[in-house]
Each structure stands twice: as C-alpha cells, then as structure tokens.
Amino acid sequence: MAAIAQISIDLTKIDQSKVVVKGKNKYLNVDVLIRDEVNQYNQNVAVYHSQTKEERETKASKSYIGNGKAVWAKGEIVTVSSQPKVAQTQEVSADLDF
C-alpha cells in the first residue's frame, strides 16, 4: 500500500550517534508508524529512530523524534478523522439534563 504522511521531526531529539555519514552526505534512518486511529492532536503518524538488530533483540526502548498525519493513501486524499472527539462530545451532551 502506498501512502504519504506529513511529518514534523523535532531536531533537538535526534541522537547524533544515529546519523550516518557517507562522504559529504548525512543520513538518518527512521521508522514511521501509521496508525488507524488518531491521537488527541488529530495525528496518526509517529516517527522513531530506526533500531539496530541488537536493539530490537534486547527490546530496547524506541526513541521518539516526531509525529504527523497521513494525507494520501491508495491514490486518494486522506483526511484524518476526529471521530473519537465527536463521539465523546455527543456522549457528554446526551447526559445533560435541560
């Protein structure tokens, strides 16, 4: 499945030991997690430093460096739904006694 996500990376959280230098170029390998549900900020994408095989085997903590939202998938524009917030608001208003 193809998808595009808009991502903001907090540059202050980048672990410089994870930056790979090849000649004049610098690279940072990242893992991007796209969830089906959104968080409280209406985002469903998280970015972490990629882990080495050894880090994965020892179940080391992932280093979170950014977030965002999916905006395109399967050839269609995707809008991140805020359904959980709407449903929660409806439940609260239904409990009000006028």
N, CA, C and O atoms as CSV, one atom per row, in Angstrom:
chain,resi,resn,atom,element,x,y,z
A,1,MET,N,N,0.838,-1.174,0.000
A,1,MET,CA,C,0.000,0.000,0.000
A,1,MET,C,C,0.882,1.236,0.000
A,1,MET,O,O,1.796,1.342,0.818
A,2,ALA,N,N,0.628,2.153,-0.885
A,2,ALA,CA,C,1.355,3.410,-0.925
A,2,ALA,C,C,0.641,4.433,-0.057
A,2,ALA,O,O,-0.588,4.444,0.024
A,3,ALA,N,N,1.417,5.290,0.590
A,3,ALA,CA,C,0.847,6.338,1.422
A,3,ALA,C,C,1.836,7.483,1.529
A,3,ALA,O,O,3.043,7.290,1.387
A,4,ILE,N,N,1.319,8.671,1.781
A,4,ILE,CA,C,2.144,9.842,2.051
A,4,ILE,C,C,1.717,10.384,3.399
A,4,ILE,O,O,0.526,10.468,3.699
A,5,ALA,N,N,2.705,10.752,4.215
A,5,ALA,CA,C,2.421,11.336,5.518
A,5,ALA,C,C,3.181,12.645,5.653
A,5,ALA,O,O,4.334,12.742,5.233
A,6,GLN,N,N,2.543,13.646,6.235
A,6,GLN,CA,C,3.215,14.887,6.578
A,6,GLN,C,C,3.772,14.699,7.976
A,6,GLN,O,O,3.041,14.342,8.900
A,7,ILE,N,N,5.074,14.941,8.133
A,7,ILE,CA,C,5.739,14.641,9.395
A,7,ILE,C,C,6.552,15.847,9.852
A,7,ILE,O,O,7.191,16.517,9.041
A,8,SER,N,N,6.524,16.119,11.147
A,8,SER,CA,C,7.383,17.129,11.763
A,8,SER,C,C,8.358,16.399,12.674
A,8,SER,O,O,7.954,15.643,13.557
A,9,ILE,N,N,9.637,16.633,12.452
A,9,ILE,CA,C,10.662,15.997,13.282
A,9,ILE,C,C,11.282,17.053,14.186
A,9,ILE,O,O,11.707,18.111,13.722
A,10,ASP,N,N,11.329,16.757,15.478
A,10,ASP,CA,C,11.955,17.638,16.457
A,10,ASP,C,C,13.466,17.418,16.372
A,10,ASP,O,O,13.982,16.420,16.876
A,11,LEU,N,N,14.167,18.347,15.737
A,11,LEU,CA,C,15.604,18.182,15.501
A,11,LEU,C,C,16.408,18.113,16.792
A,11,LEU,O,O,17.517,17.578,16.792
A,12,THR,N,N,15.880,18.639,17.888
A,12,THR,CA,C,16.595,18.563,19.158
A,12,THR,C,C,16.572,17.150,19.733
A,12,THR,O,O,17.358,16.836,20.627
A,13,LYS,N,N,15.677,16.290,19.227
A,13,LYS,CA,C,15.586,14.923,19.729
A,13,LYS,C,C,16.430,13.936,18.927
A,13,LYS,O,O,16.499,12.757,19.276
A,14,ILE,N,N,17.072,14.403,17.860
A,14,ILE,CA,C,17.873,13.489,17.042
A,14,ILE,C,C,19.152,13.118,17.780
A,14,ILE,O,O,19.933,13.981,18.180
A,15,ASP,N,N,19.344,11.832,17.948
A,15,ASP,CA,C,20.554,11.282,18.557
A,15,ASP,C,C,21.647,11.315,17.486
A,15,ASP,O,O,21.586,10.565,16.512
A,16,GLN,N,N,22.633,12.173,17.662
A,16,GLN,CA,C,23.671,12.350,16.645
A,16,GLN,C,C,24.467,11.071,16.376
A,16,GLN,O,O,25.082,10.935,15.318
A,17,SER,N,N,24.458,10.138,17.323
A,17,SER,CA,C,25.152,8.866,17.079
A,17,SER,C,C,24.413,8.025,16.042
A,17,SER,O,O,24.979,7.075,15.500
A,18,LYS,N,N,23.147,8.366,15.760
A,18,LYS,CA,C,22.363,7.637,14.769
A,18,LYS,C,C,22.547,8.203,13.355
A,18,LYS,O,O,22.083,7.604,12.386
A,19,VAL,N,N,23.221,9.354,13.234
A,19,VAL,CA,C,23.440,9.974,11.926
A,19,VAL,C,C,24.566,9.229,11.216
A,19,VAL,O,O,25.658,9.067,11.760
A,20,VAL,N,N,24.287,8.778,9.992
A,20,VAL,CA,C,25.250,8.022,9.199
A,20,VAL,C,C,25.873,8.983,8.195
A,20,VAL,O,O,25.168,9.669,7.454
A,21,VAL,N,N,27.204,9.024,8.180
A,21,VAL,CA,C,27.914,9.900,7.245
A,21,VAL,C,C,28.513,9.054,6.141
A,21,VAL,O,O,29.270,8.117,6.396
A,22,LYS,N,N,28.160,9.399,4.898
A,22,LYS,CA,C,28.716,8.726,3.721
A,22,LYS,C,C,29.245,9.809,2.797
A,22,LYS,O,O,28.484,10.454,2.074
A,23,GLY,N,N,30.562,10.002,2.829
A,23,GLY,CA,C,31.149,11.082,2.048
A,23,GLY,C,C,30.699,12.418,2.605
A,23,GLY,O,O,30.856,12.681,3.798
A,24,LYS,N,N,30.139,13.265,1.750
A,24,LYS,CA,C,29.654,14.579,2.177
A,24,LYS,C,C,28.206,14.533,2.655
A,24,LYS,O,O,27.689,15.529,3.162
A,25,ASN,N,N,27.558,13.398,2.499
A,25,ASN,CA,C,26.135,13.269,2.837
A,25,ASN,C,C,25.944,12.703,4.235
A,25,ASN,O,O,26.730,11.880,4.704
A,26,LYS,N,N,24.880,13.165,4.891
A,26,LYS,CA,C,24.497,12.647,6.206
A,26,LYS,C,C,23.092,12.071,6.092
A,26,LYS,O,O,22.231,12.661,5.441
A,27,TYR,N,N,22.857,10.923,6.721
A,27,TYR,CA,C,21.575,10.239,6.672
A,27,TYR,C,C,21.105,9.920,8.086
A,27,TYR,O,O,21.904,9.677,8.990
A,28,LEU,N,N,19.813,9.928,8.246
A,28,LEU,CA,C,19.206,9.486,9.491
A,28,LEU,C,C,18.137,8.475,9.127
A,28,LEU,O,O,17.171,8.818,8.445
A,29,ASN,N,N,18.290,7.248,9.565
A,29,ASN,CA,C,17.302,6.209,9.293
A,29,ASN,C,C,16.205,6.289,10.343
A,29,ASN,O,O,16.472,6.317,11.545
A,30,VAL,N,N,14.973,6.325,9.869
A,30,VAL,CA,C,13.833,6.438,10.778
A,30,VAL,C,C,12.805,5.359,10.464
A,30,VAL,O,O,12.754,4.829,9.354
A,31,ASP,N,N,11.991,5.049,11.462
A,31,ASP,CA,C,10.841,4.165,11.305
A,31,ASP,C,C,9.600,5.027,11.429
A,31,ASP,O,O,9.504,5.852,12.338
A,32,VAL,N,N,8.651,4.842,10.526
A,32,VAL,CA,C,7.416,5.609,10.535
A,32,VAL,C,C,6.260,4.654,10.819
A,32,VAL,O,O,6.066,3.666,10.111
A,33,LEU,N,N,5.510,4.960,11.848
A,33,LEU,CA,C,4.360,4.146,12.247
A,33,LEU,C,C,3.090,4.901,11.874
A,33,LEU,O,O,2.877,6.020,12.341
A,34,ILE,N,N,2.244,4.302,11.039
A,34,ILE,CA,C,0.970,4.913,10.671
A,34,ILE,C,C,-0.139,4.081,11.301
A,34,ILE,O,O,-0.326,2.909,10.971
A,35,ARG,N,N,-0.860,4.704,12.202
A,35,ARG,CA,C,-1.935,4.019,12.923
A,35,ARG,C,C,-3.273,4.214,12.213
A,35,ARG,O,O,-3.411,5.110,11.381
A,36,ASP,N,N,-4.247,3.387,12.538
A,36,ASP,CA,C,-5.594,3.529,12.003
A,36,ASP,C,C,-6.388,4.589,12.765
A,36,ASP,O,O,-7.293,5.211,12.208
A,37,GLU,N,N,-6.048,4.793,14.038
A,37,GLU,CA,C,-6.776,5.764,14.844
A,37,GLU,C,C,-5.908,7.002,15.096
A,37,GLU,O,O,-4.684,6.936,14.981
A,38,VAL,N,N,-6.536,8.122,15.437
A,38,VAL,CA,C,-5.816,9.364,15.681
A,38,VAL,C,C,-5.628,9.585,17.175
A,38,VAL,O,O,-6.350,9.022,17.997
A,39,ASN,N,N,-4.644,10.417,17.511
A,39,ASN,CA,C,-4.418,10.764,18.909
A,39,ASN,C,C,-5.165,12.049,19.249
A,39,ASN,O,O,-5.954,12.539,18.442
A,40,GLN,N,N,-4.925,12.588,20.421
A,40,GLN,CA,C,-5.636,13.785,20.881
A,40,GLN,C,C,-5.315,15.019,20.049
A,40,GLN,O,O,-6.036,16.014,20.117
A,41,TYR,N,N,-4.242,14.968,19.264
A,41,TYR,CA,C,-3.848,16.098,18.421
A,41,TYR,C,C,-4.259,15.895,16.962
A,41,TYR,O,O,-3.793,16.617,16.080
A,42,ASN,N,N,-5.118,14.929,16.710
A,42,ASN,CA,C,-5.617,14.612,15.371
A,42,ASN,C,C,-4.492,14.117,14.453
A,42,ASN,O,O,-4.490,14.402,13.255
A,43,GLN,N,N,-3.545,13.380,15.021
A,43,GLN,CA,C,-2.431,12.822,14.265
A,43,GLN,C,C,-2.443,11.310,14.372
A,43,GLN,O,O,-2.883,10.752,15.377
A,44,ASN,N,N,-1.953,10.645,13.320
A,44,ASN,CA,C,-1.902,9.187,13.344
A,44,ASN,C,C,-0.559,8.639,12.860
A,44,ASN,O,O,-0.462,7.462,12.513
A,45,VAL,N,N,0.465,9.474,12.832
A,45,VAL,CA,C,1.790,9.059,12.387
A,45,VAL,C,C,2.810,9.391,13.476
A,45,VAL,O,O,2.796,10.489,14.032
A,46,ALA,N,N,3.688,8.446,13.775
A,46,ALA,CA,C,4.774,8.662,14.731
A,46,ALA,C,C,6.091,8.281,14.060
A,46,ALA,O,O,6.137,7.354,13.251
A,47,VAL,N,N,7.166,9.003,14.401
A,47,VAL,CA,C,8.483,8.762,13.815
A,47,VAL,C,C,9.466,8.447,14.943
A,47,VAL,O,O,9.505,9.129,15.967
A,48,TYR,N,N,10.255,7.402,14.728
A,48,TYR,CA,C,11.236,6.954,15.703
A,48,TYR,C,C,12.575,6.752,15.013
A,48,TYR,O,O,12.623,6.527,13.804
A,49,HIS,N,N,13.679,6.833,15.783
A,49,HIS,CA,C,14.974,6.425,15.256
A,49,HIS,C,C,14.871,4.948,14.883
A,49,HIS,O,O,14.285,4.167,15.632
A,50,SER,N,N,15.424,4.555,13.750
A,50,SER,CA,C,15.468,3.129,13.410
A,50,SER,C,C,16.358,2.421,14.422
A,50,SER,O,O,17.354,2.972,14.891
A,51,GLN,N,N,15.981,1.197,14.746
A,51,GLN,CA,C,16.760,0.413,15.698
A,51,GLN,C,C,17.641,-0.592,14.973
A,51,GLN,O,O,17.299,-1.084,13.898
A,52,THR,N,N,18.779,-0.883,15.585
A,52,THR,CA,C,19.648,-1.926,15.049
A,52,THR,C,C,19.046,-3.282,15.409
A,52,THR,O,O,18.132,-3.371,16.229
A,53,LYS,N,N,19.569,-4.329,14.788
A,53,LYS,CA,C,19.095,-5.677,15.089
A,53,LYS,C,C,19.297,-5.984,16.577
A,53,LYS,O,O,18.435,-6.591,17.212
A,54,GLU,N,N,20.423,-5.567,17.119
A,54,GLU,CA,C,20.723,-5.804,18.529
A,54,GLU,C,C,19.736,-5.070,19.435
A,54,GLU,O,O,19.294,-5.625,20.441
A,55,GLU,N,N,19.387,-3.833,19.090
A,55,GLU,CA,C,18.426,-3.075,19.889
A,55,GLU,C,C,17.051,-3.734,19.863
A,55,GLU,O,O,16.359,-3.782,20.880
A,56,ARG,N,N,16.662,-4.237,18.700
A,56,ARG,CA,C,15.373,-4.924,18.602
A,56,ARG,C,C,15.383,-6.209,19.419
A,56,ARG,O,O,14.412,-6.515,20.111
A,57,GLU,N,N,16.473,-6.958,19.342
A,57,GLU,CA,C,16.564,-8.235,20.062
A,57,GLU,C,C,16.529,-8.045,21.576
A,57,GLU,O,O,15.974,-8.874,22.297
A,58,THR,N,N,17.127,-6.947,22.060
A,58,THR,CA,C,17.137,-6.688,23.507
A,58,THR,C,C,15.912,-5.896,23.955
A,58,THR,O,O,15.791,-5.516,25.120
A,59,LYS,N,N,15.004,-5.654,23.004
A,59,LYS,CA,C,13.764,-4.925,23.298
A,59,LYS,C,C,14.049,-3.541,23.879
A,59,LYS,O,O,13.366,-3.095,24.801
A,60,ALA,N,N,15.066,-2.863,23.333
A,60,ALA,CA,C,15.413,-1.513,23.773
A,60,ALA,C,C,14.271,-0.553,23.454
A,60,ALA,O,O,13.539,-0.755,22.485
A,61,SER,N,N,14.122,0.477,24.257
A,61,SER,CA,C,13.077,1.481,24.035
A,61,SER,C,C,13.303,2.195,22.712
A,61,SER,O,O,14.442,2.445,22.318
A,62,LYS,N,N,12.210,2.522,22.029
A,62,LYS,CA,C,12.307,3.295,20.793
A,62,LYS,C,C,12.475,4.763,21.141
A,62,LYS,O,O,11.916,5.242,22.127
A,63,SER,N,N,13.250,5.481,20.323
A,63,SER,CA,C,13.459,6.907,20.539
A,63,SER,C,C,12.520,7.695,19.634
A,63,SER,O,O,12.721,7.762,18.422
A,64,TYR,N,N,11.506,8.283,20.226
A,64,TYR,CA,C,10.504,9.069,19.513
A,64,TYR,C,C,11.118,10.406,19.098
A,64,TYR,O,O,11.740,11.087,19.913
A,65,ILE,N,N,10.941,10.782,17.814
A,65,ILE,CA,C,11.501,12.055,17.355
A,65,ILE,C,C,10.508,12.947,16.613
A,65,ILE,O,O,10.848,14.083,16.286
A,66,GLY,N,N,9.304,12.476,16.339
A,66,GLY,CA,C,8.361,13.335,15.628
A,66,GLY,C,C,7.014,12.693,15.425
A,66,GLY,O,O,6.786,11.548,15.816
A,67,ASN,N,N,6.104,13.462,14.795
A,67,ASN,CA,C,4.752,12.975,14.557
A,67,ASN,C,C,4.158,13.660,13.338
A,67,ASN,O,O,4.786,14.536,12.744
A,68,GLY,N,N,2.962,13.267,12.971
A,68,GLY,CA,C,2.297,13.868,11.820
A,68,GLY,C,C,0.984,13.181,11.527
A,68,GLY,O,O,0.388,12.546,12.397
A,69,LYS,N,N,0.537,13.317,10.281
A,69,LYS,CA,C,-0.724,12.696,9.891
A,69,LYS,C,C,-0.640,12.209,8.457
A,69,LYS,O,O,0.053,12.803,7.631
A,70,ALA,N,N,-1.347,11.126,8.165
A,70,ALA,CA,C,-1.412,10.597,6.808
A,70,ALA,C,C,-2.296,11.524,5.986
A,70,ALA,O,O,-3.354,11.953,6.446
A,71,VAL,N,N,-1.855,11.833,4.758
A,71,VAL,CA,C,-2.635,12.738,3.910
A,71,VAL,C,C,-2.983,12.139,2.557
A,71,VAL,O,O,-3.788,12.715,1.826
A,72,TRP,N,N,-2.399,11.000,2.202
A,72,TRP,CA,C,-2.674,10.356,0.919
A,72,TRP,C,C,-2.439,8.872,1.064
A,72,TRP,O,O,-1.441,8.456,1.653
A,73,ALA,N,N,-3.346,8.063,0.535
A,73,ALA,CA,C,-3.173,6.617,0.556
A,73,ALA,C,C,-3.983,5.991,-0.563
A,73,ALA,O,O,-5.102,6.421,-0.842
A,74,LYS,N,N,-3.427,4.987,-1.196
A,74,LYS,CA,C,-4.101,4.237,-2.259
A,74,LYS,C,C,-4.665,5.157,-3.347
A,74,LYS,O,O,-5.735,4.889,-3.894
A,75,GLY,N,N,-3.955,6.224,-3.656
A,75,GLY,CA,C,-4.385,7.118,-4.713
A,75,GLY,C,C,-5.501,8.060,-4.328
A,75,GLY,O,O,-6.063,8.725,-5.198
A,76,GLU,N,N,-5.845,8.142,-3.043
A,76,GLU,CA,C,-6.912,9.017,-2.581
A,76,GLU,C,C,-6.388,9.966,-1.524
A,76,GLU,O,O,-5.481,9.621,-0.766
A,77,ILE,N,N,-6.952,11.153,-1.472
A,77,ILE,CA,C,-6.615,12.089,-0.411
A,77,ILE,C,C,-7.245,11.577,0.874
A,77,ILE,O,O,-8.415,11.196,0.888
A,78,VAL,N,N,-6.481,11.568,1.940
A,78,VAL,CA,C,-6.951,11.081,3.227
A,78,VAL,C,C,-7.031,12.261,4.184
A,78,VAL,O,O,-6.072,13.018,4.331
A,79,THR,N,N,-8.158,12.409,4.822
A,79,THR,CA,C,-8.260,13.401,5.883
A,79,THR,C,C,-8.351,12.656,7.189
A,79,THR,O,O,-9.134,11.716,7.331
A,80,VAL,N,N,-7.553,13.076,8.136
A,80,VAL,CA,C,-7.547,12.411,9.428
A,80,VAL,C,C,-8.841,12.758,10.135
A,80,VAL,O,O,-9.162,13.929,10.338
A,81,SER,N,N,-9.570,11.738,10.502
A,81,SER,CA,C,-10.868,11.920,11.135
A,81,SER,C,C,-10.708,12.194,12.618
A,81,SER,O,O,-9.843,11.619,13.278
A,82,SER,N,N,-11.526,13.053,13.124
A,82,SER,CA,C,-11.527,13.306,14.562
A,82,SER,C,C,-12.759,12.675,15.198
A,82,SER,O,O,-13.311,13.201,16.164
A,83,GLN,N,N,-13.183,11.544,14.648
A,83,GLN,CA,C,-14.376,10.841,15.129
A,83,GLN,C,C,-14.370,10.595,16.634
A,83,GLN,O,O,-15.404,10.790,17.274
A,84,PRO,N,N,-13.237,10.168,17.237
A,84,PRO,CA,C,-13.292,9.914,18.679
A,84,PRO,C,C,-13.707,11.153,19.469
A,84,PRO,O,O,-14.430,11.042,20.460
A,85,LYS,N,N,-13.250,12.346,19.031
A,85,LYS,CA,C,-13.606,13.570,19.735
A,85,LYS,C,C,-15.094,13.876,19.561
A,85,LYS,O,O,-15.756,14.287,20.515
A,86,VAL,N,N,-15.621,13.681,18.361
A,86,VAL,CA,C,-17.036,13.933,18.094
A,86,VAL,C,C,-17.891,12.986,18.916
A,86,VAL,O,O,-18.856,13.418,19.548
A,87,ALA,N,N,-17.555,11.706,18.919
A,87,ALA,CA,C,-18.324,10.722,19.667
A,87,ALA,C,C,-18.313,11.058,21.155
A,87,ALA,O,O,-19.331,10.928,21.833
A,88,GLN,N,N,-17.158,11.490,21.659
A,88,GLN,CA,C,-17.050,11.829,23.067
A,88,GLN,C,C,-17.927,13.043,23.387
A,88,GLN,O,O,-18.599,13.063,24.418
A,89,THR,N,N,-17.925,14.034,22.531
A,89,THR,CA,C,-18.742,15.228,22.734
A,89,THR,C,C,-20.219,14.866,22.729
A,89,THR,O,O,-20.986,15.384,23.540
A,90,GLN,N,N,-20.629,13.971,21.814
A,90,GLN,CA,C,-22.026,13.572,21.748
A,90,GLN,C,C,-22.448,12.856,23.024
A,90,GLN,O,O,-23.557,13.062,23.516
A,91,GLU,N,N,-21.575,12.025,23.554
A,91,GLU,CA,C,-21.910,11.315,24.787
A,91,GLU,C,C,-22.105,12.297,25.945
A,91,GLU,O,O,-23.037,12.152,26.737
A,92,VAL,N,N,-21.241,13.275,26.039
A,92,VAL,CA,C,-21.330,14.243,27.144
A,92,VAL,C,C,-22.617,15.040,27.030
A,92,VAL,O,O,-23.326,15.215,28.021
A,93,SER,N,N,-22.932,15.533,25.817
A,93,SER,CA,C,-24.144,16.354,25.658
A,93,SER,C,C,-25.411,15.531,25.871
A,93,SER,O,O,-26.429,16.075,26.300
A,94,ALA,N,N,-25.371,14.240,25.584
A,94,ALA,CA,C,-26.532,13.392,25.784
A,94,ALA,C,C,-26.853,13.230,27.269
A,94,ALA,O,O,-28.000,12.962,27.625
A,95,ASP,N,N,-25.859,13.388,28.134
A,95,ASP,CA,C,-26.053,13.237,29.566
A,95,ASP,C,C,-26.566,14.518,30.223
A,95,ASP,O,O,-26.932,14.490,31.398
A,96,LEU,N,N,-26.604,15.621,29.514
A,96,LEU,CA,C,-27.047,16.882,30.100
A,96,LEU,C,C,-28.560,16.873,30.298
A,96,LEU,O,O,-29.304,16.390,29.444
A,97,ASP,N,N,-29.001,17.400,31.410
A,97,ASP,CA,C,-30.438,17.475,31.720
A,97,ASP,C,C,-30.878,18.925,31.621
A,97,ASP,O,O,-30.457,19.755,32.427
A,98,PHE,N,N,-31.731,19.245,30.629
A,98,PHE,CA,C,-32.194,20.620,30.436
A,98,PHE,C,C,-33.510,20.822,31.090
A,98,PHE,O,O,-34.063,21.921,31.036
